[in-house]
Amino acid sequence: MNAPRQGLFASLLIVSFALHTFLLVIATTHQLNENRASQGLLMTTQLVADSLTELEPANTVSLALLANRYATNPSVAYIRILGTGDQVLATAGLSKTRQGEIFVRDALQNEKKIGSVEITLVKPSIGEILRTQWLAILTSLFIHGLLWLAYRAIARPTRSEYLARLNNESRLRHEIKLLTEALELEKSQPKQPHTPEQNKEQAAITPKVPTLQLNQDALSLNIQFYDPKQLINTVNKSVSLPYFNLCQIFLNKSIELCTARYHLNVDDIVVNRSFDQQGAVISISSLKNNSIACILMIGSVFQLLSEVLYKRYREDKRFVLQTRCAVTAPVEAMQLDSVQAAERLTHHLIAKEMALYLTHDQLKHIGECYQLVPMPNPTSVLTRHAFMINGMNEACAELAQNIRTEILKGKAQSSSTDRTISS
């Protein structure tokens, strides 16, 4: 059981060690510059004081001996003693090619310039600084190594966490297996003739579309694909149409099971638009009992199914998009019916998000089931009074999971039955 994201933490430690070494070099360089400035000022002052008596008249032998004595300092790269008219009287030092900082001071006698001295102090390189700071760098490396070992020991999951993760992965694999069987069934359906029993079953699953016009009491669910890169316009119809059909099957099955759980009829759902590039829209009258809870549950169940489908298709490297959805009532202030309001509200969401716009009385019916948060950055009456669904209570979440599992299992069982009949 390894600690999570060990590679990322190791990268951060490497960056931290490199930054610490860089700051150490910068601090050392700054300190050496200050010391070199103080040393250069002191040495030029002393050399001028020692050479005053030898500059007037110029005694080159004594000045050469004096310069050689100062050049024995390892910090000195080069020394020049100049007379009047910048005539070189004495030089010393063997590191003329070394880069360094030059310090110059005039020699004055009775306020008259009788010469000058130049001392070049060695400027250490980065390699020399690193050699002088090897102990600090090694200590920093040791501390970062201890942090790495401590992270591996502390962040390693416990046995219960490890078992919970295994159970979750096993559950996801099972769901993906069910979805795979469902996809194989959809591929084989066009090649097999439908029996009368299958036609009756398909007719029962597909909701009927009432021809009545929606009134101001309608609630609408808009489901859209989250496609920021506009990929849906680039795929071939032979790829997109089967994908839309599968999404519609999941939506139809969600409608069937959710209406049954909330004691409504499938005919109560109006399918305004089946799945296409723009998504899908369904509506229901808010005057019917449990209609608000039912349409919200349809959206929640479909979002769960969409996420399973997304994971499976991504593993197979097939075209798939994540979804977002919104449930709204009409917005009188903006003269929008529920279908138009739902479409506008969905545009403000990203992948896997779900939002709603309901009246105060309608919100009371679902307040205990859903955890709501205000829409961020509202720009209109619609978004100002809309809420995002941030979670569900345990009962609603369990119901949504059960319906999702029942749909996946139902598809798998249907696939097995069809294979038995064909054989």
Solvent accessible surface area in square Angstrom, and as a share of the most:
residue,aa,sasa,rsa
1,M,96,0.43
2,N,93,0.48
3,A,5,0.04
4,P,73,0.46
5,R,187,0.68
6,Q,38,0.17
7,G,53,0.51
8,L,100,0.50
9,F,52,0.22
10,A,31,0.24
11,S,57,0.37
12,L,104,0.52
13,L,20,0.10
14,I,119,0.60
15,V,96,0.55
16,S,47,0.30
17,F,48,0.20
18,A,59,0.45
19,L,100,0.50
20,H,83,0.37
21,T,25,0.15
22,F,119,0.50
23,L,99,0.49
24,L,39,0.19
25,V,16,0.09
26,I,88,0.45
27,A,59,0.46
28,T,17,0.10
29,T,40,0.23
30,H,109,0.49
31,Q,94,0.42
32,L,60,0.30
33,N,58,0.30
34,E,87,0.39
35,N,74,0.38
36,R,18,0.07
37,A,46,0.36
38,S,74,0.48
39,Q,56,0.25
40,G,0,0.00
41,L,104,0.52
42,L,106,0.52
43,M,16,0.07
44,T,3,0.02
45,T,63,0.36
46,Q,84,0.37
47,L,0,0.00
48,V,15,0.09
49,A,64,0.50
50,D,64,0.33
51,S,0,0.00
52,L,48,0.24
53,T,106,0.62
54,E,46,0.21
55,L,7,0.03
56,E,100,0.45
57,P,115,0.72
58,A,56,0.43
59,N,62,0.32
60,T,68,0.40
61,V,105,0.60
62,S,35,0.22
63,L,0,0.00
64,A,34,0.26
65,L,119,0.59
66,L,19,0.09
67,A,0,0.00
68,N,75,0.38
69,R,145,0.53
70,Y,29,0.11
71,A,23,0.18
72,T,109,0.64
73,N,51,0.26
74,P,124,0.78
75,S,37,0.24
76,V,12,0.07
77,A,1,0.01
78,Y,45,0.17
79,I,0,0.00
80,R,73,0.27
81,I,0,0.00
82,L,10,0.05
83,G,7,0.07
84,T,82,0.48
85,G,80,0.76
86,D,98,0.51
87,Q,117,0.52
88,V,72,0.42
89,L,22,0.11
90,A,7,0.05
91,T,59,0.34
92,A,8,0.06
93,G,19,0.19
94,L,185,0.92
95,S,37,0.24
96,K,138,0.58
97,T,134,0.78
98,R,98,0.36
99,Q,148,0.66
100,G,31,0.30
101,E,71,0.32
102,I,107,0.54
103,F,32,0.13
104,V,89,0.51
105,R,86,0.31
106,D,66,0.34
107,A,0,0.00
108,L,100,0.50
109,Q,74,0.33
110,N,146,0.75
111,E,169,0.76
112,K,135,0.57
113,K,96,0.41
114,I,6,0.03
115,G,0,0.00
116,S,7,0.04
117,V,0,0.00
118,E,36,0.16
119,I,0,0.00
120,T,20,0.12
121,L,1,0.00
122,V,29,0.17
123,K,103,0.44
124,P,39,0.24
125,S,60,0.39
126,I,101,0.51
127,G,33,0.32
128,E,48,0.21
129,I,4,0.02
130,L,65,0.32
131,R,158,0.58
132,T,97,0.57
133,Q,49,0.22
134,W,155,0.55
135,L,113,0.56
136,A,37,0.29
137,I,32,0.16
138,L,98,0.49
139,T,64,0.37
140,S,6,0.04
141,L,92,0.46
142,F,132,0.55
143,I,87,0.44
144,H,22,0.10
145,G,32,0.31
146,L,86,0.43
147,L,88,0.44
148,W,64,0.22
149,L,107,0.53
150,A,42,0.33
151,Y,49,0.18
152,R,77,0.28
153,A,70,0.54
154,I,146,0.74
155,A,31,0.24
156,R,106,0.39
157,P,22,0.14
158,T,79,0.46
159,R,168,0.61
160,S,78,0.50
161,E,100,0.45
162,Y,62,0.24
163,L,78,0.39
164,A,59,0.46
165,R,111,0.40
166,L,73,0.36
167,N,104,0.53
168,N,65,0.33
169,E,68,0.31
170,S,54,0.35
171,R,105,0.38
172,L,45,0.22
173,R,153,0.56
174,H,88,0.39
175,E,7,0.03
176,I,25,0.13
177,K,125,0.53
178,L,15,0.07
179,L,0,0.00
180,T,29,0.17
181,E,40,0.18
182,A,0,0.00
183,L,11,0.06
184,E,74,0.33
185,L,4,0.02
186,E,36,0.16
187,K,120,0.51
188,S,33,0.21
189,Q,52,0.23
190,P,113,0.71
191,K,175,0.74
192,Q,60,0.26
193,P,122,0.76
194,H,102,0.45
195,T,47,0.28
196,P,94,0.59
197,E,122,0.55
198,Q,43,0.19
199,N,77,0.40
200,K,150,0.64
201,E,93,0.42
202,Q,93,0.41
203,A,70,0.54
204,A,68,0.52
205,I,29,0.15
206,T,59,0.34
207,P,7,0.04
208,K,140,0.59
209,V,87,0.50
210,P,41,0.26
211,T,128,0.74
212,L,146,0.72
213,Q,167,0.74
214,L,64,0.32
215,N,87,0.45
216,Q,118,0.52
217,D,54,0.28
218,A,2,0.02
219,L,0,0.00
220,S,0,0.00
221,L,1,0.00
222,N,0,0.00
223,I,1,0.01
224,Q,12,0.05
225,F,12,0.05
226,Y,63,0.24
227,D,18,0.09
228,P,94,0.59
229,K,158,0.67
230,Q,105,0.47
231,L,82,0.41
232,I,12,0.06
233,N,95,0.49
234,T,106,0.62
235,V,41,0.23
236,N,99,0.51
237,K,150,0.63
238,S,83,0.54
239,V,70,0.40
240,S,6,0.04
241,L,91,0.45
242,P,75,0.47
243,Y,6,0.02
244,F,11,0.05
245,N,90,0.46
246,L,4,0.02
247,C,4,0.02
248,Q,27,0.12
249,I,38,0.19
250,F,2,0.01
251,L,0,0.00
252,N,11,0.06
253,K,39,0.16
254,S,0,0.00
255,I,0,0.00
256,E,43,0.19
257,L,22,0.11
258,C,0,0.00
259,T,1,0.00
260,A,65,0.51
261,R,99,0.36
262,Y,35,0.13
263,H,160,0.72
264,L,24,0.12
265,N,102,0.52
266,V,36,0.21
267,D,74,0.38
268,D,27,0.14
269,I,0,0.00
270,V,22,0.13
271,V,15,0.09
272,N,60,0.31
273,R,68,0.25
274,S,59,0.38
275,F,16,0.07
276,D,52,0.27
277,Q,85,0.38
278,Q,110,0.49
279,G,0,0.00
280,A,1,0.00
281,V,2,0.01
282,I,1,0.01
283,S,0,0.00
284,I,1,0.01
285,S,28,0.18
286,S,25,0.16
287,L,133,0.66
288,K,82,0.35
289,N,125,0.64
290,N,76,0.39
291,S,2,0.01
292,I,12,0.06
293,A,23,0.18
294,C,0,0.00
295,I,0,0.00
296,L,0,0.00
297,M,0,0.00
298,I,0,0.00
299,G,0,0.00
300,S,11,0.07
301,V,0,0.00
302,F,2,0.01
303,Q,25,0.11
304,L,46,0.23
305,L,1,0.01
306,S,10,0.06
307,E,38,0.17
308,V,8,0.05
309,L,4,0.02
310,Y,46,0.18
311,K,76,0.32
312,R,49,0.18
313,Y,10,0.04
314,R,151,0.55
315,E,109,0.49
316,D,58,0.30
317,K,188,0.80
318,R,93,0.34
319,F,33,0.14
320,V,14,0.08
321,L,11,0.06
322,Q,36,0.16
323,T,4,0.02
324,R,29,0.11
325,C,0,0.00
326,A,0,0.00
327,V,0,0.00
328,T,0,0.00
329,A,3,0.02
330,P,19,0.12
331,V,1,0.01
332,E,147,0.66
333,A,80,0.62
334,M,52,0.23
335,Q,166,0.74
336,L,15,0.07
337,D,61,0.32
338,S,3,0.02
339,V,35,0.20
340,Q,88,0.39
341,A,0,0.00
342,A,0,0.00
343,E,63,0.28
344,R,117,0.43
345,L,0,0.00
346,T,0,0.00
347,H,109,0.49
348,H,94,0.42
349,L,3,0.01
350,I,93,0.47
351,A,18,0.14
352,K,124,0.53
353,E,45,0.20
354,M,14,0.06
355,A,0,0.00
356,L,0,0.00
357,Y,29,0.11
358,L,9,0.04
359,T,68,0.39
360,H,148,0.66
361,D,96,0.49
362,Q,27,0.12
363,L,29,0.15
364,K,153,0.65
365,H,138,0.62
366,I,1,0.01
367,G,44,0.43
368,E,164,0.73
369,C,21,0.13
370,Y,11,0.04
371,Q,103,0.46
372,L,47,0.24
373,V,52,0.30
374,P,98,0.61
375,M,13,0.06
376,P,87,0.55
377,N,135,0.69
378,P,66,0.42
379,T,108,0.63
380,S,31,0.20
381,V,48,0.28
382,L,2,0.01
383,T,4,0.02
384,R,133,0.49
385,H,97,0.43
386,A,1,0.01
387,F,56,0.23
388,M,30,0.13
389,I,31,0.16
390,N,92,0.47
391,G,25,0.24
392,M,61,0.27
393,N,60,0.31
394,E,146,0.65
395,A,72,0.56
396,C,17,0.10
397,A,34,0.27
398,E,99,0.44
399,L,42,0.21
400,A,0,0.00
401,Q,72,0.32
402,N,71,0.37
403,I,0,0.00
404,R,13,0.05
405,T,39,0.23
406,E,74,0.33
407,I,0,0.00
408,L,1,0.00
409,K,91,0.38
410,G,28,0.27
411,K,22,0.09
412,A,9,0.07
413,Q,121,0.54
414,S,36,0.23
415,S,2,0.02
416,S,61,0.39
417,T,75,0.43
418,D,17,0.09
419,R,120,0.44
420,T,99,0.57
421,I,113,0.58
422,S,76,0.49
423,S,124,0.80
